Structure formats: structure tokens, C-alpha cells
Amino acid sequence: ANCQIGVSLTIATRTEQLPIDFALYLPRSWADDESRREEARIPEDVQFKTKIELAMDMINRAVAAAIPKGDVLADSWYGDVAHFRSAIRGHGLNYAVGVSHNLAVWPAGQPGRGPKDRTSVAKLAESLPNRKLTWREGTKGKMSSHFAFARVVPCHYDGVNPKLREPVWLVAEWENRDLPPTRYYFTSHPENTSKKELIRIIKQRWRTEQVYEELKGELGLDHFEGRRYPGWQHHVSVV
């Protein structure tokens, strides 16, 4: 809000949600401009970091602080990035993240792992059977969509032999069965995880949306009009 981009980490149970970490994203045009840094009172130790790096720092801090571990959920801005997903797995955590329709994968269980064998998640989803699943009772009735599932191996270049790479679940969601899928997800949960459990986990991301509604609607998160880095930190901390 107000030309500010914040990256945040929220922890949640089945019934409650609480933001525990925020970071202000500084583009290079700010982080590398000495006069802007001085005017905005940006500390010397704050350097340019991508939103992915800020998010990984937050997860590292949460793990170091012994925050109870759970599943890591994120939208496709983060889910598309292979090293972000790998970092989560490196902490022994599972993820359920949105991904873009054009991400390339290999179907798990098939021998081919070359460029000619890969396909996009959208194209693979077209060939999969789908079924209707309900994940919770909303204010206007049951919330449900059609979903398809497949075990896949993400296709990216990270120096790891594709044959040794960990398979993940690809989940495709149709809000309208007569139209193409509207959302795609990767989850690192075990192969024997039930389909209903996968959907329940994926759909917990509504809690992040709820957090922002509460912070903005009741506590003024988006009302900050200051122009100093310490002021932003203070405002967000108070909220």
C-alpha cells in the first residue's frame, strides 16, 4: 500500500492466524542510491534483497527461533522459484505453493528426463481426470472446486541429476469445469497423503488473506504515510 511492498510471514493453526515477521522490499533504485538512503534513514546493514531472499530470511529466522514447524504455503511468485522450494525442504519442512501454468515438469514414473520428455503443468493437467472436492464450509455455503492430481518431477537447472530429484504432487484446480484450470500447485507431501488432506493444506492460504484484512481494516496497516525506514518498521511493529 502507498507505494510500499512488504513481505510477511504468518503462522496459523486450524482456527487462528498471526503475522510474526515483516520486511520492507527496497528496489535497487533505492538500495543503491546513497542520497535516498540517507534521506530515508536506511541502516547501512540493509542491502538490496529480492522478495524471495527476504522470504527465505524469514523462514530461517523462524526455524532458528524454534517456531513450531508446519507446512509452508506461498503464492506462485515464490512457488515458481526452485531454490526457494529447495530451501524449505532443506529445513525438513513440506511446502504447498502456487505455480504458474507454464512451469515444465516430467511425469513421475516415466523413464524420460530429457528436454523432449517434459511438458507444462497446464498441458499435463488437460490429460488428467478431475473430481469435485469440498475443503470447508464458507459463509455462503460449501467451498468446492474440481481438482486433478499427478506425481511429477519439476524441470529446472540446479545441478541435480533429474533422476535423483524428489517427485512432488501437482494439483490443478478448476473453478469452472467447462473452462481451463485456474490454479496450479506443487506440494512436497508424501505420495500416500490423501487428496482431501492435500486440498485442505493448500486452501489454508486464505488465512494469510484474513490476516491482511484484519491488519488493514481494524489496525491501519495501510495507513502509514511516513517517509523514513525506521518509521515504517515502527508502524508495522505496532500494528
N, C-alpha and C positions, 0 to 999 in steps of 0.2 A: 504494500500500500504506500501511497505518497512517494513513488519512485524508489522504494526500498524493497529488496529481496532478502528474505530471511530463510535460512534452512533450519528445520526444527526436528527434534526427536521427542516422540510421545511414548510413554509406556501405558499399557492397558491390561485390564483383566476382562472377564466376560461382561462386567457390568459398569466399570469405571475407567476413566482415561485421564491422564495427567501429563502435560508437557514438562520435560525436565532439562532441556538444553536448546538454546537458540544461537545462531551465528549470523551476523550480517555479511552478505556477499558483497565484496568490493571488486568491481571490474578492474581490469588493468589500467583503464584510463584514470582511475582514482588511486589504485595501489602503487602505480609507478610515477605519480605526479607529486613532486615534493611540496609545491606550493599548496595544492589541495590537501595533502596530508597534514601540513602544518595548520592550515585554516580549520580543518575538521578535527584536529587533535587526535589523529590516528596514531596509536603507540608504535614505536619502532619495530617491535617484535611481531606486529601484524603485517604479514606479507600476502601477496596475491595467492589465492587458492580457488580452485574450481568448486562448484557446488558438490561435486562428487567427493572431493577431498575433504570438504567441510563435514559432509555426512559421515565419511569414514572416521574422521577425528572424533565425532560424537559417539559412534559405536565403540571406538577404542576406549574413550573415557568412561562410558557406561560399564563396559566389561571390567576395566581397571577398578572401578568403584564398587564392584560386586553387585550391581543391579541384577535382580533375579532374571535369569535368561528366559527368552521366549522366541517366538518366530519374528523375523524382521520383514516388515511389509513396506513397500515403496511403489511409487508410480513408475511409468516407463522411462522417465528421464534418468532415473537411477538404474532401473532394471535392465536397460539395454547395455549397460557397461559391464563387460565381462570381469574386469578386475575388482569391481565393487562386489559382484556376486561371490567371487573367489575369496575376497577378504572376509565376508560374512562366514563362509564355510570354514575359513582358517581359524575362526573363533569357536568352532564347534556349534554354530547356530544354523538353523534352517531359515530359508527365505521363501517368500511368496510375493513376487514382484510383477508388475505390469511390464509388457514388452511390446515393441512395435510390430506391425503386421509383416514388415519386410525382413525381419531377422532370419538368418539362414540356420537350418538345422539338418541333422541326419536322423532319420528314424532309427531308434534303438532296436537292436536285434537284427539289423541288416548288415551284411559284411562290408558294404561300400562305405568309405570315409574320404572319398576324393571330391574335387570340385564338381564333377559331373553328377555326383550322387546326392548333393544337397538340394534342399528345397526351402521355400519360405514358410513361415508358420501359417500364413494365410492360405497358401496353396494346399498345405498338408491338411489344414482344418476342413477344407472343402470336401476331402475324401473320407472324413470320419463320421461315424454315426453320432447323433446327438440326442440328448434326452432332457426333459424338463426336471429341474431340481429347485426346491424352495429352501432358502437359507435362514429366514427369520420372519417374524410377524411384524409388519410395519404399521404405521398409524392409519394407513388406508387399506390394510389387508395383507395377505401373504406376499412376500417379495420373492419372485422366482424368475428364472430365465432358462434357456436351453444351453446345455454345455456339452462339449466333446473333450475327450482326454486321450493323450498319447504319450508314451515314453520316447524322449528324443535326446540327442546329444547336440548341444549348441555348437555352432560352427564359428570359430573365431581364431585369431592367431595369437597364441600366448606361449608358444614354445613347448606345449604339452602335446604328446602324441595323441591324436584324436581317438585312437583305440583304447587309450588309458583314461580318457576323460569321463567324468561322472555323468551318467544319464540323469535327466530331470523330467518332471511332468510338464507337458504343455497342456494348458487348459484354454479352450476357446469358448467365448460366450456370445450367444445370440439373444439380444433383447427382443428382436422380431425374427421369428423363424423363417420368414419369407425373404429376408434380406441377408446380406453377408454378415459375418460376426462383427461385433462392435468392440470387443476387447480380447486381448490375449495375455496369458500369464505363464511364467516359469515358476515352478516350486521345486525345491530340493528335497521334499519329504520322501520317505521310503516308498518303494514300489507297492507295499501292502497297505498303504494308507487308503482308507475308504474315500470314495468320490465325494460323499457328503461332507466328510471332515475336511477335504481339500477346499471345497467351496466355503465352508464355514470360516476357515482360516483366511482365505483370500478376501472375503467380504468384511472382515474386521477392520479394513481400512476406513470404513465410514466413521470410525471413532476419531480419526485424525480430523476429518471434516467437522465433526461435532466439536472438537476442541477449538478449532478456529472460529466457529460460530459463537461459542461461548466467550472466547477471549475478545472478539471484536464487539459482539452485541452487548455484553454485560460489563466488560472490564476495559474497553477502549484501546485494544492493541493497535488498531489502525489510526489512532488519533494523534500519534506523535508528529509534531511539526518542527522539531528541533533540527539543527544542522551540525551537530557535533557527535562524534563517535561515542564518547562516554555517555552522552545524554541518551542515545539510542539504547545502549546497554542497560542504563538505569531504568528507563521506561519499561523495557521488556522484562527486566528482573522483577519490578514492582507488579506488573500485570500478572 
